Amino acid sequence: MALAVSARHNSKGTATMEHVIVTVDLPPEQAWALAQLVKRIGWAECLSLAENAEQTGLMIQAAERVRRALAEVGYSPR
């Protein structure tokens, strides 16, 4: 798995994160299993793992982006 981070610096010279790009090389069966997970995971599961409702929402949004990326490459369980 590769992780690339692009950052910008604000007026005080402090790095501020803009985007995180994650590239993952998975065998097909793992890609399918991950697609199943992000399809099935919901608010209750994320809420039980999150610090608060705001973080829960962020988890759901991130999982949805992963779900869409997997669907774009043909891993979209019904």
C-alpha positions in Angstrom: 0.0 0.0 0.0 1.3 3.4 -0.9 0.3 6.6 0.9 0.9 10.0 -0.6 0.1 13.3 1.2 0.0 16.7 -0.4 0.3 19.6 1.9 0.2 23.4 1.6 1.8 25.9 4.0 -0.3 28.7 5.5 0.8 32.3 6.1 2.6 31.2 9.3 4.6 28.5 7.5 2.6 25.6 9.0 1.7 22.7 6.8 -2.0 22.3 6.2 -3.2 19.0 4.7 -5.2 19.3 1.5 -5.6 15.7 0.3 -4.5 12.3 1.1 -4.2 9.9 -1.8 -4.2 6.2 -1.0 -3.2 3.6 -3.6 -3.8 0.0 -2.7 -2.8 -3.1 -4.6 -5.3 -5.8 -3.7 -6.0 -9.3 -5.0 -9.5 -9.5 -6.5 -10.9 -11.4 -3.5 -9.8 -8.7 -1.1 -11.1 -6.0 -3.3 -14.5 -7.8 -3.4 -14.5 -8.2 0.4 -13.6 -4.6 0.9 -16.4 -3.6 -1.4 -18.8 -5.7 0.6 -17.6 -4.1 3.9 -18.0 -0.5 2.7 -21.4 -1.4 1.2 -22.6 -2.8 4.6 -21.0 -0.6 7.2 -23.4 2.0 8.5 -23.9 4.8 11.0 -24.3 2.4 14.0 -21.0 0.6 13.4 -19.1 3.8 12.8 -20.7 5.5 15.8 -19.6 2.7 18.0 -16.0 3.2 16.9 -15.9 7.0 16.7 -15.2 9.7 19.3 -18.3 11.6 18.4 -21.1 12.1 15.8 -18.9 14.5 13.7 -16.2 11.8 13.4 -18.9 9.2 12.6 -20.0 11.4 9.7 -16.5 11.7 8.4 -16.1 7.9 8.6 -19.3 7.4 6.6 -18.2 9.9 4.0 -14.7 8.3 3.6 -16.2 4.8 3.3 -18.5 6.1 0.6 -15.6 7.5 -1.4 -13.8 4.1 -1.1 -17.1 2.4 -2.2 -17.3 4.6 -5.3 -13.6 4.0 -6.2 -14.1 0.3 -6.0 -17.2 0.5 -8.1 -15.3 2.5 -10.7 -12.9 -0.5 -11.2 -15.7 -3.1 -11.3 -16.2 -4.0 -7.6 -19.7 -3.0 -6.9 -21.8 -5.6 -4.9 -25.5 -5.3 -5.1 
